[in-house]
Structures are given as structure tokens and as C-alpha cells.
Amino acid sequence: MNQDRIQGRWKQLKGKVREQWGKLTDDDLDVIAGRRDQLLGRIQQRHGLAKDEAERQVKNWEGRNPEFRLDGAPQRRRERSQ
């Protein structure tokens, strides 16, 4: 999903983000505004996580919520070999 579309759906996305990372404040969510780099930084700060762990958690979250991927890359489906 491109950045413009993410920001346009940010209200809906904020609820999902808050469910996953409950220590994020309303101010944090306003600063993040759909930007993945900001989300990673705020998760590290509020949850006391290393950069690699925050990245792992965000990737896992994006995998469970493909409609809200923050990196702008299309979700690829794995093709089964026959």
C-alpha cells in the first residue's frame, strides 16, 4: 500500500497498531501518521526493544495484517510447487 493510501486510512490503522503495541500514546500515533520508520522508533522507545526486535514485530504484524503493510511493497503470495 502506498504512503498516501496508508495516511488516508490512518484512523483505522491506529486502532490495529494500538492493539498490538499498547504502550504507544495518542501523541505517538499522531507522530507516526502511517510512517513505518516512525512506528519502529516509537515501538523501540515505548516498549524498550532493540531495533532488530522492533523490526521483527512489525514484520510479523504486517504478515497478519497485509491490508495495512507499511513498507509500500505489495504482498506476495507464495506459489505452491506442483
Rosetta constraint file for C-alpha pairs under 8 A:
AtomPair CA 1 CA 5 HARMONIC 6.41 0.50
AtomPair CA 1 CA 6 HARMONIC 6.50 0.50
AtomPair CA 1 CA 67 HARMONIC 7.53 0.50
AtomPair CA 1 CA 68 HARMONIC 7.18 0.50
AtomPair CA 1 CA 69 HARMONIC 6.31 0.50
AtomPair CA 1 CA 70 HARMONIC 6.93 0.50
AtomPair CA 1 CA 71 HARMONIC 7.46 0.50
AtomPair CA 1 CA 72 HARMONIC 4.61 0.50
AtomPair CA 1 CA 73 HARMONIC 6.56 0.50
AtomPair CA 1 CA 74 HARMONIC 6.62 0.50
AtomPair CA 2 CA 6 HARMONIC 6.30 0.50
AtomPair CA 2 CA 70 HARMONIC 7.92 0.50
AtomPair CA 2 CA 71 HARMONIC 7.80 0.50
AtomPair CA 2 CA 72 HARMONIC 4.67 0.50
AtomPair CA 2 CA 73 HARMONIC 7.75 0.50
AtomPair CA 3 CA 7 HARMONIC 6.15 0.50
AtomPair CA 3 CA 34 HARMONIC 7.31 0.50
AtomPair CA 3 CA 35 HARMONIC 7.55 0.50
AtomPair CA 3 CA 70 HARMONIC 7.55 0.50
AtomPair CA 3 CA 72 HARMONIC 6.52 0.50
AtomPair CA 4 CA 8 HARMONIC 6.16 0.50
AtomPair CA 5 CA 9 HARMONIC 6.33 0.50
AtomPair CA 6 CA 10 HARMONIC 5.91 0.50
AtomPair CA 6 CA 34 HARMONIC 5.77 0.50
AtomPair CA 6 CA 68 HARMONIC 7.26 0.50
AtomPair CA 6 CA 70 HARMONIC 7.17 0.50
AtomPair CA 7 CA 33 HARMONIC 6.25 0.50
AtomPair CA 7 CA 34 HARMONIC 5.36 0.50
AtomPair CA 9 CA 13 HARMONIC 6.26 0.50
AtomPair CA 10 CA 14 HARMONIC 5.81 0.50
AtomPair CA 10 CA 33 HARMONIC 6.51 0.50
AtomPair CA 10 CA 34 HARMONIC 6.03 0.50
AtomPair CA 11 CA 15 HARMONIC 7.02 0.50
AtomPair CA 12 CA 16 HARMONIC 7.12 0.50
AtomPair CA 13 CA 17 HARMONIC 6.22 0.50
AtomPair CA 13 CA 34 HARMONIC 7.88 0.50
AtomPair CA 13 CA 68 HARMONIC 6.88 0.50
AtomPair CA 14 CA 18 HARMONIC 6.01 0.50
AtomPair CA 14 CA 29 HARMONIC 6.66 0.50
AtomPair CA 15 CA 19 HARMONIC 6.21 0.50
AtomPair CA 16 CA 20 HARMONIC 6.53 0.50
AtomPair CA 17 CA 21 HARMONIC 6.05 0.50
AtomPair CA 17 CA 22 HARMONIC 7.95 0.50
AtomPair CA 18 CA 22 HARMONIC 5.03 0.50
AtomPair CA 18 CA 23 HARMONIC 7.71 0.50
AtomPair CA 18 CA 24 HARMONIC 6.55 0.50
AtomPair CA 20 CA 61 HARMONIC 7.90 0.50
AtomPair CA 21 CA 43 HARMONIC 7.17 0.50
AtomPair CA 21 CA 47 HARMONIC 7.90 0.50
AtomPair CA 23 CA 46 HARMONIC 6.01 0.50
AtomPair CA 23 CA 47 HARMONIC 6.71 0.50
AtomPair CA 24 CA 28 HARMONIC 5.83 0.50
AtomPair CA 24 CA 29 HARMONIC 6.88 0.50
AtomPair CA 24 CA 42 HARMONIC 7.23 0.50
AtomPair CA 24 CA 43 HARMONIC 7.19 0.50
AtomPair CA 24 CA 46 HARMONIC 6.38 0.50
AtomPair CA 25 CA 29 HARMONIC 6.33 0.50
AtomPair CA 26 CA 30 HARMONIC 6.22 0.50
AtomPair CA 27 CA 31 HARMONIC 6.27 0.50
AtomPair CA 28 CA 32 HARMONIC 6.08 0.50
AtomPair CA 28 CA 42 HARMONIC 6.74 0.50
AtomPair CA 29 CA 33 HARMONIC 6.15 0.50
AtomPair CA 31 CA 38 HARMONIC 7.26 0.50
AtomPair CA 32 CA 36 HARMONIC 7.45 0.50
AtomPair CA 32 CA 38 HARMONIC 4.92 0.50
AtomPair CA 32 CA 39 HARMONIC 5.49 0.50
AtomPair CA 32 CA 42 HARMONIC 7.85 0.50
AtomPair CA 34 CA 39 HARMONIC 7.62 0.50
AtomPair CA 34 CA 70 HARMONIC 6.86 0.50
AtomPair CA 35 CA 39 HARMONIC 6.32 0.50
AtomPair CA 35 CA 70 HARMONIC 6.81 0.50
AtomPair CA 36 CA 40 HARMONIC 6.20 0.50
AtomPair CA 36 CA 70 HARMONIC 5.48 0.50
AtomPair CA 36 CA 71 HARMONIC 6.48 0.50
AtomPair CA 37 CA 41 HARMONIC 6.30 0.50
AtomPair CA 38 CA 42 HARMONIC 6.12 0.50
AtomPair CA 39 CA 43 HARMONIC 6.06 0.50
AtomPair CA 40 CA 44 HARMONIC 6.21 0.50
AtomPair CA 40 CA 51 HARMONIC 7.41 0.50
AtomPair CA 40 CA 54 HARMONIC 5.93 0.50
AtomPair CA 40 CA 55 HARMONIC 6.57 0.50
AtomPair CA 40 CA 58 HARMONIC 7.46 0.50
AtomPair CA 41 CA 45 HARMONIC 6.19 0.50
AtomPair CA 41 CA 51 HARMONIC 7.85 0.50
AtomPair CA 42 CA 46 HARMONIC 5.93 0.50
AtomPair CA 43 CA 47 HARMONIC 5.54 0.50
AtomPair CA 43 CA 48 HARMONIC 7.46 0.50
AtomPair CA 43 CA 49 HARMONIC 7.04 0.50
AtomPair CA 43 CA 54 HARMONIC 6.34 0.50
AtomPair CA 44 CA 48 HARMONIC 5.21 0.50
AtomPair CA 44 CA 49 HARMONIC 4.52 0.50
AtomPair CA 44 CA 50 HARMONIC 6.10 0.50
AtomPair CA 44 CA 51 HARMONIC 6.42 0.50
AtomPair CA 44 CA 54 HARMONIC 6.06 0.50
AtomPair CA 45 CA 49 HARMONIC 7.06 0.50
AtomPair CA 49 CA 53 HARMONIC 6.08 0.50
AtomPair CA 49 CA 54 HARMONIC 6.02 0.50
AtomPair CA 50 CA 54 HARMONIC 6.26 0.50
AtomPair CA 51 CA 55 HARMONIC 6.13 0.50
AtomPair CA 52 CA 56 HARMONIC 6.15 0.50
AtomPair CA 53 CA 57 HARMONIC 6.19 0.50
AtomPair CA 54 CA 58 HARMONIC 6.21 0.50
AtomPair CA 55 CA 59 HARMONIC 6.12 0.50
AtomPair CA 56 CA 60 HARMONIC 6.17 0.50
AtomPair CA 57 CA 61 HARMONIC 6.09 0.50
AtomPair CA 58 CA 62 HARMONIC 6.05 0.50
AtomPair CA 59 CA 63 HARMONIC 6.16 0.50
AtomPair CA 60 CA 64 HARMONIC 6.43 0.50
AtomPair CA 61 CA 65 HARMONIC 6.06 0.50
AtomPair CA 62 CA 66 HARMONIC 5.37 0.50
AtomPair CA 62 CA 68 HARMONIC 6.52 0.50
AtomPair CA 62 CA 69 HARMONIC 5.10 0.50
AtomPair CA 62 CA 70 HARMONIC 7.46 0.50
AtomPair CA 63 CA 69 HARMONIC 7.84 0.50
AtomPair CA 65 CA 69 HARMONIC 6.90 0.50
AtomPair CA 66 CA 75 HARMONIC 6.58 0.50
AtomPair CA 69 CA 73 HARMONIC 7.56 0.50
AtomPair CA 69 CA 75 HARMONIC 7.90 0.50
